[in-house]
């Protein structure tokens, strides 16, 4: 715990704004994970927040240990911070070594003496810390080290290493790396570092290649799978009115040949789907893929020599058997069935009806309590390419499990108040009987999603929209499923929902074969970082108030 607090405190010290990342040369090229945080941009965006007025600050003032309060008051002054640190990036990394590894922080400093003076109270609390002077590159570093943690610095940079068996030596080695040994020698780091974002994280499979190759050789086929050069990058930034996150995933050719996602990930959709979904939904989910391409990729795996021969032979046999049986039973092969579907589908969720129900009193078996049950309406629509073949498929399924009620041609009521119909070129499923009847009668809803304000975002492989009231609806649905939690606990769920809706609005998530982007809008005065800080502080206060009642 002391190590975690130490690292956290060091990170908080660097209140600076960044324009470059010159300290990256201290990151080893075999780092599995790398991260950066532009604490300066975060400080600039949060400059209108009075941290002293926050509940968390008041709690620290009242409850923090004497040493911590003294450190914050005496050392964490604006004058000391400005004297000690340069205005650049806080960097972090993780190195894997066998079954273990270590992590590090890299901090740009302005003046070594000022930095040492500021952190000396923390260094004195390091258990059994030993000091080394004039070590590292050019004999320019001072290092304090305990059993599993070390911090060292020269005139320009401070390094923290934790978790290794020999943290002091690992730190010293970092200062002596040649250009061919640091992170700049990789093929991804320069393009990963995006100074327009407040933070970023990168994970690479390349440093784990040797370990992975040894394991993969036991399970792969004729050709060994290349496990290196798979890269995942994640970014986050607090914009004026929204919190933005994005991610990219770049796989090597071997892994791509196994997943095949570029061949079956589609973007288009059947516009008729919108006609059977209600307007003003609380949530919309859309996905597009090419079913035939997906099946063909799955079929191609039987010839992929990266897969062991025994597995490929089994796959081939099972595919042949399945196709033969399906051809006999329904007159179609698996590829025929894949071709039935257009590949686009959508789901929408709206607020449902409120019903009164009762449950047995928790403390008295003969007493009952009345509660409100709020279950949302769910609407699903799947585009059909070949309705004639699909009707054959559905009729076969209905023979195996007869519906509760047949309401009309290709219109069925299943268990649990679920309604299914085939209409025009769509499969429509819902738990809202009135809307199901309307679609069956008119082929669409009078007030539908065809004028969806975020329609342009539907032209992606995956898209999700979540309205600002969705969190409340979700909370109510959970309460309906477990009414005892609400009736005999507290109204904490309602309070949490109200607090969230006070600070946050709608959310969007977009995903394609080359990456993902998501953003959540904020509400109220101030930019998104200010709102997040105030929300977290308000939530902390609510949590502590709740705990004080028990």
N, C-alpha and C positions, 0 to 999 in steps of 0.2 A: 504493500500500500504506500509506503514512504517513497518508493521509486516512482510509482505512478504520479503521486502528488508533486514530486520533484520535477518530473518531465512536464507535467501540466503547467506548473508555475513558470518554468523556463519558457514554455510556448507563450504564455500570457505576457511575459515581459517584453516581447518583441512587438511593440506597438509602432509599426512603421508602414510605409507605403512602398511598393515595389515596382520597378521598371525593368529589372534584369535578373538573371539567375546565375551570376558568376561563381557562386559557391558550389555549383553542381559538380565541379571537378573532384570533390571529396566523396562523391557517391560511387561505390564500386560497380563495375559493369555487370557483375553477377548478382545484382540486387533483383530479387523477385518482384518486389513492390516498391514504388516510388511515389511520393506525394509532395505537393507544394500548397502552401496557404499564403495568400497575399494579405497578411494581417494589416498592412497599411491601407489597402482599399477598404477592408472591413472597418478599420478605425475611422476612415473618412466618411463612410456611409453611416456609421453609428455616432457621429460627432454630436448630434442633437439629443442623444440619450444621456440623461443625467444618471449615471450609474450609482451615485450615492443615494438617490431616491428609490432605487429598486429594492424590493423585498429581500432579495438574496443578500444585498449589501447590509441591510439592517440585521438580517439573521447572523451574518458573519460577525458583525459588530457585537451582537449580544452573546453569541455562542462559541465563537472561534477561540482556540487556545491562545494563551497570552503571547507566546512566541510568534504565532502567525499574525496576530493583530499588530504586534510591534514591527514585524517585517513589512507589512503592507503600509503602515503609517510612516515608517522611517526610511525604507528603501524604495518603495514603489511610488516615488514622486516623479512628476513630469520632468523635473530637472535631471534627476538621475537617469531616467530612461533615455532622454535625448542625448545625454553625455555618453551613454554606454553603447547604443545601437545605431547601426547604419540602416537606411531606409530601403531594404530589399526584401527578399522572400525568406520565409521559414520553410526549410526542406526536411523531408523525412524519408527513410528507406528501411527495407527489411531484407536481410540476407539469410538464405537457407543453407545450412551446412549439415549434411547427413540428416539425422533425426532432429537436429536442433538448429539454432541460428541466432541472430541478434538484430536489434534495431538501432537506429541512430537518428539524431536530429542535427541539423546544420544551421547555425545562427550567425548572420552577419553582424559584426560588432564594430563600433567606431573607435573605442579606446580600451585597451586591455586593462589598464589600471582601474578605470571607472567600472568596467564589467566585473572585475574581481572584487572590488569593494562592495558592489551591489549584491553579489551572490554569496559573499563570505558567510553570512548567517546560515544559509542552506548547506554550504560545504561543511561547516562545523558540525552539522547534524548527521552527515553521512557516517554510517557505522564503520569504524576502523579505517578511515580514509588516510591514504598515503599520498604525499605530494612529491612530484618529480618536476624538476626544472630543466630547461635547455634540452628538451627532447624533441623528436619528430623532425620534419623537414627543416633543414638549415638550423637545427637545434633551437628553434624559435618558439616551441610550445611549452606551456606549463600544464601539467596534468594532475588532477586529483582523482584517485581511484579507490573504490571499496571492492568488496569481493566480486560483485556482479554488475558494477556500474562505474563509468568513468566520465569525467568532463575535462576537456582541455581547450586551450585557446592560444592564439598568437595575437598580433596586433590587429588582425582583420576578421578573424573567424573563430567562432566557438563550436566545438563538436561535443555531442553527448552520445555515448554508446552504452547500451544496457542489454542484459540478457545473455551475454557471451561468457565463456569460461575464463577468458583473459581479456577483460574489457580495456584495460590500459594499453596492452600491446595491440589490440585490434584498432584502437583509436590512433595510436602512433603510426600503424601501417597505413591507415587511410590518408595520412598527411604525406606519405612518401610515394603514392601511386604515380606511375608514369601515365602519359596520355592514352596509351593503348589499354590501360587497366581501368580507367574510369568510365562513367556512364555515357560520355560523349562518343565512346568507341562503338556504341550500339547503333543499329539502323533505325531506331524509333524515337530516341529521347528528344531530339531537337524539334521534331514535328509534334510531339506530345505536349510540350510546354507551351501553353496558351496564356499569355499575360492578360488577355481580355477577360478571363474568368477569375473569380475569387479563389477558387481552389481546384485542384486536379489530383487524380490518382491513376497510376498505371501499373498493370500487372502483366508480366511477360512469362511465358513458359520456357524461354530459352535457357535461363540459369538452371532449370530443373531437368534439362534435356538428358543429361547422363544418367540420372536416377531413373527417369521415365523410360529411357531406351532399354535399360536393363530389365525393367518390369515388362515392357511391351514385347520384348523379344520372346518372352515365354508364351505370349498369347496371340501374336500376329501371324500372318500368313507367309507366303513366299517372300514378299518384300517387307522390310521393316518399316513401320510407320514413323515418319518424321514428326517429332514432338516439339521441336523448337519453332521459334518465330510465330507464335500465336500471341496476339497482343490485345489486351482490353484496356480501354481508357475511359475514365469517368470524370465529369466536370460539374461544378456547381457555381452559381453566381446569383447574387441578390440584386435584382434590377429594381427600377423605381416602383413598379406596381406588381411585380411577380417574382417568384422564386424559380429560377431556371436550372434544370439539370439536363445533361446530355451524355451519351455514351457511344463509343464506337468499338466494334469487334472485328479484328482482322485475323483470319485463320490462314494457315498455310495450305498448300494444294492437297496434301494428303487428308487432312481433317475435312476440307471442303468436299473431297470425293466421298467421304463417309456420310456427311450430313446432307449434301446436295441442295442446301436451302436456296441457293441462288437460282436453281432451275424451277422450284415449285412455289417460291414466294411471289405472290401476285399483288397488284395494287387496285385494279378496277373493281367495280361492283355493279350489281343489277339495280337500277334506279327504282324499280317497282317495290323493292324492299321497304323503301321509305313510306310508301302509301299505306302499309298495314301497321305501321308503328305510330303510337300517339304523339301528338305535339307536346312540348314542354316536359320532356322526360327528366327524371332525376339522374339517370345514368344511361349512356349509350355505349355499346361495345360492338365493334365491327372488325371482321377478319376476312382477308381474301387470300386464297391460295389456288393453285392449279392441281385439282385432284388427280388428273391423269398423269401429269408430270411427277407428282408425288409417288404414285404407284409405280411408274416406270423407274424412278430412282430406287425405290425399294427393291424392285425386280433386278435392277442392275447390280445390286450388292452381291448377288450370287456369282458374279464374274470379277469382283474386285479382289485382286490378289493381296491386298493389305489384310484381308480377313482370312483366318485359318481355313484350310481346305475342308475340314470336318464341318465347320459352321456353315460354309457356303453350300456344301452338299446337303446338309439338313434343311437349309433355307429353300433350296431348289426343290427338294422332295416335298416339303410342306406346301409350297406354292402350287406345285402340280396337283397335289391331292386336293387342296382347297378349291382350285379352279374346276377340277373334275366333278367334285361333289356339288358345287354351286351350279354348275352347268346342268347337272342332272336334276337338281331340286327346283331351280327357278329359271333355267334357261339362259343364265348370264354368268360370265366370268368376273373375277375381281376387277379387271380393267374395264369391263362393261359397266359395272356398278360405279366405278370412279367417274366414268364419263357421263353418268346421269346428272351429276351435280355441276352447277356453274362454278362453284368454289367460293362464292361470297355469302356471308351470313351476317345478321345483325341481331343484337339483343337490346331491348330498352326496358327500363324499370321506372315505374311511377309510384306515387303514394297509393296505397290500397284503401280498403274500407276499414273502419274502426268497429270492432265488435266487442260486446261485453261478455265476459266469461267469468267463471268462478273457480276457485281452488280451495282445497281444504286448509283450514287455519293451521299454521305450523305448530302452534302451541296447544290447539284444542281439536281433537279428532271430529267432534260433532259440530264444529263451527266452520263457516265458509266465508271467504273474502271475495269480493267482486273486483275484477280488474279489466282494463281495456286491452284488447288484442289488436295489434296493428301490423298486418302482413302486407307487404307491397305487391303490386301487380307486376308480373313479368311477361314480356312479349318477345318471342323469338321468331325469326323469319329466315328461311334458307332458300336461295335461288336454285331452281331446278332447270337443267338443260334439256332433259328428255322426260316429259311428264308421263308418257305412255309406259315406259319402262319402270318409272318410279311407282306408278300405280300398281304394277305387277308386284314390285317389291313390298309395298305397304300391305297389299291384300294377303300376301304370304305371311307377313308378320302378324296380321290380325287373326289369321287362322290359328297361329300358335298361342296367342293370348288375346282372347276376345275382349273388346272394350265394354265398359259399363253400359254405354248407351250409344247407339248410332243416331245422330241427330239429322243426318241428311247424307246425300251422296258425297263420299270422301270427307265426311265430317263426323268426328268421334269424340265422345267423352270418356276419358280414362280415369283411373283411380285418382283420389286426392284432388278432385275438382280441376283436372287438367284437360284442356280442349285442344284437339289436333285436327287440322284440315288441310286438304290439298286444294288450292285455289289458283286458277290460271297457271302461272309458272312458279308458284311458291308453295313451300311447306310452312304453315303457320301454327305456332304453339303458344298458348297463353293460359293463365289461371283466371282471366277476366271473361266471364261468360257473355256479358253484354257486348264487349268489343268483338268477341269471337262471332257472335250472331251477326253483328254489323258487317264484318268482313265477309262472312258467308253470303249475306244478302246482296251487298253492294260491290264486293270485290276490293274494297278499300275503306278506310276510315274517313269520315267527313273532315275531321281535324287531325291531320296526319303530319308526318315529319318531313314532307317534301320541301318545306321552306325552312329547314333546319339552318340556323344562323352560322353554324360551323361546318357547313356542307363541304367546303373545299378541303377540309382535313380528312374527309372520308377517302380521298384518293391516296391512301397509304395501305401497306399490308395489314397493319393493326392500328386501330385508333380507339381510344377510350375517352369519353367525356363524363365528368362527374360534376354535377351542379352543387351550388353552395348549400342546398338543403339535404343533400344525399347523406351526409354524416348523421344528421338528425334522424332521417328515415331508417338508416342502418341501425342506429342505437335503439330506436323504438322496436324494430323487428327482433333484435336480440333480447330485449326486455320481454317481448311477447312470448318468446320461446322459453324464457326462464323467469316467470313472474315473481318467484320468491326472492330473487336477487334484488328486485326493485322494491317490493312491498315490505320486506323485512330488513333491508339494508338501509338505504337512504335514497335521496334523489340525486346522487352523485352523477349518474349518467346524464340526467337533464342538465345539470350544471356544467359538465364537461362539454356537452354539445353546444350549449349557449355560448360558452367561452370560445370555442373553436369558430363558431359562426360570426362572432364579433370581430375576429381578426382575419379570417380567410374566406375567399370566394370559390369560384369554380376552378376545376383542374382539368388538364388535357394531357394525354400521353399518345405519342406517335412512334411507331416502330416499323422499320423496313429492314431489308437484308443487310444494309450497311451501317445500321445503328439505331439509336433511340433518342427521343427528346421528350421531356416532360416539363410542365410548368403549372404552378398554382398561383392564382391571383390573390393579392392581399387587399384588405379593406381598412379604411380609416386613414388618419393623418400619418405622414411619414413614409419612407421607402420600405421595401420588403424586409430588410434586415432589422430596421427599427421595430417593425410590427412583430417579427419573430422573437426578438428580445423581450418585448413587452408581453407577448403571449406566454413565453416560457416563464417569465416572472409571475404573471397572474396565475398560471397553472401551478407553479410552486407554492404560491400562497394558498390556493384552494386545497392543494394536497395536504399542506401542513395544518390548515384549519380542520380538514376532515379527520386527520390523525389525532388531533387534540380532543375530538369528540368521543374517542374510544379509549 
